[in-house]
Amino acid sequence: MRFLFLISWLICSHVTLARTIVAGVGQPVKTLTAAVQLARDGDTIRLRNGVYKEGRIVITRPVTVLGEGNTILDGDHKQELLVISGSHVTIKKLQFHHAGYSALNDYAAVKLIDASYVLLEDNLVYDAYFAFHISNAAYCTIRNNRIIGIPKTEQLTGNGIHLWKSNHALIEGNQVTGYRDGIYFEFVTESVIRKNLSEKNIRYGLHFMFSHGDHYIENIFRNNGAGVAVMYSKHVTMEHNHFEANWGASSYGLLLKEITDSHIVSNLFLKNTTGIYMEGASRIEIERNIFRNNGWAVKVQASCDDNVFHHNNFFGNSFDLATNGTMVLNKLHNNYWDKYEGYDIDRNGVGDVPYHPVSMYSMIVEQTPGTMILMRSFMVTLLDKAEKAIPSLTPENLVDRQPMIKPLKI
């Protein structure tokens, strides 16, 4: 009983001691820098609307900083604005404008170093080299922020939300545009990327490197240089995302390179040059996705093996499937292909004739891209018909032996 009383007293004492410091225009405490120096653990700093040009501000104790919606920290393109190191820091409703550029030091609007349980929420970042740069952090949340970059070249533009060597991060509900990569993960584990919009970035909407056990769910990756790249990772789940309008000579919705044991389910791939490009990918399950109006729905390089495509819908793609080899060790079953011309005598919903989704013309284009000019010509149609009747060049094993007659409800 005494122990419980002591715990209650300590909690009450902490709550009582926490203060609110009002700072800014018209207040005795004029600047955020001064307020941070006055603050004790657990305090809240309310920063009034106004423009503050204070240079680099460092927070190392657990405090909450609240803006009023038009509270602006401006870096005049000279240096980074806010550096956080420690735990239980909250930053809300601030605007960060014109942070400086330094390729050597990776300047950012907000930088987290050796941090945990930090919340960045409802902030606006405008015109920064990196918007949020996070390294060696755990259990941090980046939520509902608007991040607007002014893109230059790929070398002179940083990433919107950049995480390195972190774990258990939640990236949720953010809008990122105008950066090199909208969201970048390197050595990041057990984290979630959910309901973000990443568009019009120079390189990727989302870029994974050496990051395992992560989930990305219900995001929209639209009109980026090359969609999303997941490289050298394993145990990644990609679910209910939209990959849209990633269009260009070598662009794609989703690049999978040296990735294993992952799951791609219920995504939409719409109007990309290539929906999914796979290289060195193994043991990936791809199910209940929609591939609509892409140049190539899927490209599977010969280095991929033991991947399974099932219960996907393919509509209006120029090429459903392409590969660069004849010996392909992947499986297809129960997909719907709008180009399928078979029949279903027993009316069980499954075609009685196997479907070969790799056309002869796609094999020719893979070897000689210049032959694309013959697309939709009578000669190409004739060659594809002959190849389907007597396969000779296309991979014999890359066949859906149970193609669906009607589109699947996804």
C-alpha positions as CSV (number, residue, x, y, z in Angstrom):
1,M,0.0,0.0,0.0
2,R,2.8,2.4,0.9
3,F,4.5,1.5,-2.4
4,L,1.3,2.3,-4.4
5,F,0.9,5.6,-2.6
6,L,4.5,6.5,-3.3
7,I,4.0,5.8,-7.0
8,S,0.8,7.9,-7.1
9,W,2.5,10.8,-5.4
10,L,5.4,10.7,-7.8
11,I,3.1,10.7,-10.8
12,C,1.0,13.6,-9.4
13,S,4.2,15.5,-8.6
14,H,5.4,15.1,-12.1
15,V,2.1,16.4,-13.6
16,T,2.1,19.3,-11.2
17,L,5.7,20.3,-12.0
18,A,5.1,20.3,-15.8
19,R,4.7,23.8,-17.1
20,T,3.5,25.6,-20.2
21,I,5.8,28.3,-21.5
22,V,4.3,30.7,-24.0
23,A,6.9,32.2,-26.3
24,G,7.2,34.4,-29.3
25,V,5.8,37.6,-30.5
26,G,4.5,39.8,-27.7
27,Q,5.7,37.5,-25.0
28,P,8.4,37.9,-22.3
29,V,10.1,34.9,-23.8
30,K,10.8,36.0,-27.3
31,T,12.3,33.0,-29.1
32,L,12.0,29.3,-29.2
33,T,15.7,29.1,-28.4
34,A,15.1,30.9,-25.1
35,A,12.0,28.8,-24.3
36,V,14.0,25.5,-24.9
37,Q,16.7,26.8,-22.5
38,L,14.0,27.5,-19.8
39,A,12.1,24.3,-20.3
40,R,12.3,21.3,-17.9
41,D,11.4,17.7,-18.5
42,G,7.7,17.4,-19.5
43,D,7.1,21.1,-20.2
44,T,5.1,22.3,-23.1
45,I,6.2,25.3,-25.2
46,R,3.6,27.2,-27.1
47,L,5.2,29.3,-29.8
48,R,3.0,32.1,-31.1
49,N,2.4,32.8,-34.8
50,G,5.2,34.6,-36.5
51,V,8.5,34.2,-38.4
52,Y,11.5,33.1,-36.3
53,K,15.0,33.1,-37.8
54,E,17.0,31.7,-34.9
55,G,19.4,29.3,-36.7
56,R,20.0,25.8,-35.5
57,I,17.9,24.9,-32.4
58,V,18.8,21.8,-30.4
59,I,16.4,19.9,-28.1
60,T,17.7,17.2,-25.8
61,R,15.1,16.9,-23.1
62,P,11.5,15.5,-23.3
63,V,9.3,18.5,-24.1
64,T,6.4,19.4,-26.4
65,V,6.6,22.3,-28.9
66,L,3.3,23.5,-30.3
67,G,2.8,26.0,-33.0
68,E,-0.4,27.8,-33.9
69,G,-0.6,26.9,-37.6
70,N,1.3,29.9,-38.9
71,T,4.4,29.6,-36.7
72,I,7.4,29.6,-39.1
73,L,11.0,28.7,-38.4
74,D,13.0,30.1,-41.3
75,G,16.5,29.1,-42.1
76,D,17.2,31.6,-44.9
77,H,18.9,28.7,-46.9
78,K,21.8,28.8,-44.5
79,Q,21.5,25.9,-42.0
80,E,19.3,23.2,-40.5
81,L,16.5,24.3,-38.2
82,L,15.8,21.8,-35.5
83,V,17.9,19.0,-34.1
84,I,16.4,16.5,-31.6
85,S,18.3,14.0,-29.6
86,G,16.7,12.2,-26.7
87,S,13.3,10.7,-26.1
88,H,9.6,11.7,-25.8
89,V,9.8,14.9,-27.8
90,T,6.7,16.2,-29.6
91,I,6.7,18.8,-32.4
92,K,3.3,19.9,-33.7
93,K,1.8,22.5,-36.0
94,L,5.1,24.2,-36.9
95,Q,6.2,25.3,-40.3
96,F,9.8,24.9,-41.5
97,H,10.9,27.1,-44.4
98,H,14.1,27.4,-46.4
99,A,16.5,25.1,-44.5
100,G,20.1,25.2,-45.7
101,Y,21.9,22.9,-48.1
102,S,24.9,20.8,-47.2
103,A,25.6,17.6,-49.0
104,L,28.5,16.9,-46.5
105,N,26.3,17.2,-43.4
106,D,22.9,16.3,-44.8
107,Y,21.2,19.5,-43.6
108,A,17.5,19.0,-42.8
109,A,14.5,21.0,-41.6
110,V,14.2,18.5,-38.6
111,K,17.0,16.1,-37.8
112,L,16.6,13.3,-35.2
113,I,19.8,11.7,-33.9
114,D,19.9,8.9,-31.3
115,A,16.2,9.5,-30.5
116,S,13.3,7.5,-29.4
117,Y,9.5,8.1,-29.0
118,V,9.6,11.3,-30.9
119,L,6.4,12.5,-32.6
120,L,6.4,14.9,-35.6
121,E,2.8,15.7,-36.4
122,D,0.8,18.2,-38.5
123,N,3.9,20.2,-39.6
124,L,4.7,21.8,-42.9
125,V,8.1,21.7,-44.4
126,Y,8.8,23.9,-47.4
127,D,12.0,24.1,-49.5
128,A,14.5,22.1,-47.5
129,Y,17.4,19.9,-48.7
130,F,16.1,17.0,-46.5
131,A,12.8,17.5,-44.7
132,F,13.0,15.0,-41.9
133,H,16.4,13.2,-41.5
134,I,16.3,10.4,-38.9
135,S,19.2,8.2,-37.8
136,N,19.7,5.7,-35.1
137,A,16.1,6.1,-33.8
138,A,13.4,3.9,-32.3
139,Y,9.7,4.1,-31.9
140,C,9.4,7.5,-33.7
141,T,6.2,8.6,-35.4
142,I,6.0,10.9,-38.4
143,R,2.3,11.7,-39.0
144,N,0.2,14.0,-41.1
145,N,2.9,16.3,-42.3
146,R,3.0,18.2,-45.6
147,I,6.5,18.2,-47.2
148,I,7.0,20.3,-50.3
149,G,10.4,20.4,-52.0
150,I,11.7,22.4,-54.8
151,P,13.4,19.7,-57.0
152,K,16.7,20.5,-58.7
153,T,18.9,17.7,-60.0
154,E,19.0,14.3,-58.3
155,Q,22.4,15.1,-56.8
156,L,21.3,18.5,-55.4
157,T,18.0,17.3,-53.9
158,G,17.6,15.3,-50.6
159,N,14.9,13.0,-49.5
160,G,11.6,14.0,-47.9
161,I,11.5,11.5,-45.1
162,H,14.9,9.8,-44.6
163,L,15.5,7.0,-42.1
164,W,18.8,5.3,-41.5
165,K,19.5,2.5,-39.0
166,S,16.2,2.8,-37.1
167,N,13.4,0.5,-35.9
168,H,9.7,0.5,-35.1
169,A,9.0,3.7,-36.9
170,L,5.5,4.7,-38.0
171,I,5.3,6.9,-41.1
172,E,1.6,7.7,-41.5
173,G,-0.6,10.1,-43.5
174,N,2.1,12.4,-44.9
175,Q,2.2,14.1,-48.2
176,V,5.6,14.3,-49.9
177,T,6.4,15.9,-53.2
178,G,9.4,17.4,-55.0
179,Y,12.3,15.4,-53.4
180,R,14.8,12.9,-54.7
181,D,13.1,10.0,-52.9
182,G,9.8,10.8,-51.1
183,I,10.5,8.2,-48.4
184,Y,13.8,6.5,-47.9
185,F,14.6,3.5,-45.7
186,E,18.1,2.1,-45.1
187,F,18.7,-0.4,-42.4
188,V,15.3,0.2,-41.0
189,T,13.4,-2.8,-39.4
190,E,9.9,-3.6,-38.0
191,S,8.4,-0.3,-39.3
192,V,5.1,0.7,-40.9
193,I,4.5,3.1,-43.8
194,R,0.8,3.8,-44.0
195,K,-1.6,6.0,-45.9
196,N,1.0,8.4,-47.3
197,L,0.9,10.2,-50.7
198,S,4.2,10.4,-52.4
199,E,4.2,12.0,-55.8
200,K,6.3,13.9,-58.3
201,N,9.6,13.0,-56.8
202,I,12.7,12.8,-58.9
203,R,13.7,9.2,-58.3
204,Y,11.4,7.0,-56.2
205,G,8.2,7.5,-54.2
206,L,9.6,5.0,-51.7
207,H,13.0,3.5,-51.6
208,F,13.9,0.5,-49.4
209,M,17.5,-0.7,-48.9
210,F,18.6,-3.5,-46.5
211,S,15.4,-3.0,-44.5
212,H,13.6,-6.1,-43.2
213,G,10.3,-7.0,-41.6
214,D,8.6,-3.8,-42.7
215,H,5.0,-3.2,-43.9
216,Y,3.7,-0.6,-46.3
217,I,0.0,-0.3,-46.6
218,E,-2.6,1.9,-48.3
219,N,-0.1,4.4,-49.8
220,I,-0.3,6.2,-53.1
221,F,2.9,6.4,-55.2
222,R,2.0,8.5,-58.2
223,N,3.9,10.2,-61.0
224,N,7.4,9.6,-59.6
225,G,10.5,9.1,-61.6
226,A,10.5,5.4,-61.1
227,G,7.9,4.4,-58.6
228,V,9.0,2.3,-55.7
229,A,12.2,0.3,-55.2
230,V,12.6,-2.4,-52.7
231,M,16.2,-3.7,-52.7
232,Y,18.3,-6.2,-50.7
233,S,15.5,-6.7,-48.2
234,K,13.4,-9.6,-46.9
235,H,10.1,-10.2,-45.1
236,V,8.4,-7.1,-46.5
237,T,4.6,-6.8,-46.9
238,M,3.1,-4.5,-49.5
239,E,-0.7,-4.3,-49.2
240,H,-3.5,-2.1,-50.7
241,N,-1.1,0.4,-52.3
242,H,-1.7,2.3,-55.5
243,F,1.2,2.5,-58.0
244,E,0.0,5.0,-60.6
245,A,1.4,6.9,-63.6
246,N,5.1,6.1,-63.1
247,W,5.9,6.5,-66.7
248,G,9.2,6.8,-68.6
249,A,11.7,4.9,-70.7
250,S,12.9,2.8,-67.8
251,S,10.3,3.5,-65.2
252,Y,8.1,1.1,-63.2
253,G,5.5,1.0,-60.5
254,L,7.5,-1.4,-58.3
255,L,11.1,-2.6,-58.6
256,L,12.1,-5.7,-56.6
257,K,15.8,-6.4,-56.6
258,E,17.4,-9.1,-54.5
259,I,14.3,-9.4,-52.2
260,T,13.1,-12.6,-50.6
261,D,10.2,-14.0,-48.6
262,S,7.8,-11.2,-49.1
263,H,4.1,-10.7,-49.8
264,I,2.5,-8.4,-52.4
265,V,-1.3,-8.4,-52.0
266,S,-4.3,-6.3,-53.1
267,N,-2.4,-3.5,-54.8
268,L,-3.4,-1.5,-57.9
269,F,-0.8,-1.0,-60.7
270,L,-2.2,1.6,-63.1
271,K,-0.6,3.1,-66.2
272,N,3.0,2.4,-65.3
273,T,5.6,1.7,-67.9
274,T,6.2,-1.6,-66.1
275,G,3.9,-2.6,-63.2
276,I,6.4,-4.8,-61.4
277,Y,10.0,-5.4,-62.4
278,M,11.6,-8.3,-60.7
279,E,15.4,-9.1,-60.6
280,G,16.9,-11.6,-58.2
281,A,13.7,-12.0,-56.4
282,S,12.8,-15.3,-54.6
283,R,9.9,-16.7,-52.7
284,I,7.5,-13.7,-53.3
285,E,3.8,-14.3,-53.2
286,I,1.9,-12.0,-55.5
287,E,-1.9,-12.3,-55.1
288,R,-5.2,-10.4,-55.6
289,N,-3.5,-7.4,-57.4
290,I,-5.0,-5.5,-60.3
291,F,-2.7,-4.7,-63.3
292,R,-4.5,-2.2,-65.5
293,N,-3.3,-0.3,-68.6
294,N,0.5,-0.7,-68.0
295,G,3.0,-1.1,-70.8
296,W,4.3,-4.3,-69.2
297,A,2.2,-5.6,-66.3
298,V,5.1,-7.7,-65.0
299,K,8.7,-8.3,-66.0
300,V,10.4,-11.3,-64.4
301,Q,14.1,-11.6,-65.1
302,A,15.6,-15.1,-65.4
303,S,17.4,-14.6,-62.1
304,C,14.0,-14.9,-60.2
305,D,12.8,-18.2,-58.8
306,D,10.1,-19.7,-56.7
307,N,7.7,-16.8,-56.9
308,V,4.0,-17.4,-57.2
309,F,1.4,-15.3,-59.0
310,H,-2.2,-16.2,-58.3
311,H,-5.6,-14.7,-58.3
312,N,-4.5,-11.4,-59.9
313,N,-6.5,-9.5,-62.6
314,F,-4.8,-8.4,-65.8
315,F,-6.7,-5.8,-67.9
316,G,-5.6,-3.8,-70.9
317,N,-1.8,-4.1,-70.6
318,S,0.3,-4.0,-73.7
319,F,2.2,-7.0,-72.4
320,D,1.0,-9.1,-69.5
321,L,4.3,-10.8,-68.7
322,A,7.9,-10.6,-70.1
323,T,11.1,-12.3,-69.3
324,N,14.7,-12.4,-70.7
325,G,15.2,-16.2,-70.3
326,T,13.6,-19.4,-71.4
327,M,14.2,-21.3,-68.2
328,V,11.9,-19.6,-65.6
329,L,11.3,-21.1,-62.2
330,N,8.1,-19.3,-61.2
331,K,4.5,-20.4,-60.9
332,L,1.2,-19.0,-62.2
333,H,-2.3,-20.1,-61.4
334,N,-5.8,-18.9,-61.2
335,N,-5.2,-15.4,-62.6
336,Y,-7.6,-13.6,-64.9
337,W,-6.1,-12.5,-68.3
338,D,-8.2,-10.4,-70.5
339,K,-6.3,-11.7,-73.5
340,Y,-7.2,-15.3,-72.8
341,E,-9.2,-16.9,-75.6
342,G,-9.8,-20.3,-74.1
343,Y,-13.1,-22.0,-73.2
344,D,-14.7,-23.6,-70.1
345,I,-16.8,-26.6,-71.1
346,D,-17.4,-27.8,-67.6
347,R,-18.4,-24.3,-66.4
348,N,-16.3,-24.3,-63.3
349,G,-14.9,-20.9,-63.9
350,V,-11.5,-22.1,-64.9
351,G,-10.3,-22.2,-68.5
352,D,-9.8,-25.7,-70.0
353,V,-6.8,-24.5,-72.0
354,P,-3.6,-23.2,-70.4
355,Y,-2.6,-19.6,-71.0
356,H,0.8,-18.5,-72.0
357,P,1.1,-14.9,-70.9
358,V,4.6,-14.3,-72.4
359,S,4.1,-13.4,-76.1
360,M,6.7,-14.1,-78.7
361,Y,6.8,-10.4,-79.6
362,S,7.6,-9.4,-76.0
363,M,10.6,-11.8,-76.2
364,I,11.8,-10.1,-79.4
365,V,11.3,-6.6,-77.9
366,E,13.3,-7.7,-74.8
367,Q,16.2,-8.6,-77.1
368,T,15.8,-5.8,-79.6
369,P,13.9,-2.8,-78.2
370,G,13.8,-1.1,-81.6
371,T,11.3,-3.6,-82.8
372,M,8.7,-1.8,-80.6
373,I,7.9,0.2,-83.7
374,L,6.1,-2.9,-85.0
375,M,3.6,-2.9,-82.1
376,R,0.1,-3.8,-83.2
377,S,1.2,-4.6,-86.8
378,F,-0.4,-7.5,-88.6
379,M,2.9,-9.4,-88.7
380,V,3.3,-9.3,-84.9
381,T,-0.2,-10.5,-84.4
382,L,0.5,-13.4,-86.8
383,L,3.7,-14.3,-85.0
384,D,2.0,-14.3,-81.6
385,K,-0.8,-16.5,-82.9
386,A,1.7,-19.0,-84.3
387,E,3.7,-19.0,-81.1
388,K,0.6,-19.7,-79.0
389,A,-0.3,-22.7,-81.2
390,I,3.2,-24.1,-81.3
391,P,5.4,-22.5,-78.5
392,S,9.1,-22.5,-79.5
393,L,10.7,-19.3,-78.1
394,T,8.6,-18.4,-75.1
395,P,9.3,-20.1,-71.7
396,E,7.4,-23.4,-71.7
397,N,7.1,-23.4,-67.9
398,L,5.8,-19.9,-67.5
399,V,2.2,-20.8,-68.1
400,D,-1.1,-20.4,-66.2
401,R,-2.7,-23.9,-66.3
402,Q,-5.8,-22.7,-64.5
403,P,-6.7,-19.3,-66.0
404,M,-9.9,-17.7,-64.7
405,I,-12.7,-17.1,-67.2
406,K,-14.1,-14.0,-65.4
407,P,-12.3,-11.2,-63.5
408,L,-11.8,-11.9,-59.8
409,K,-13.5,-9.8,-57.2
410,I,-10.7,-7.9,-55.6
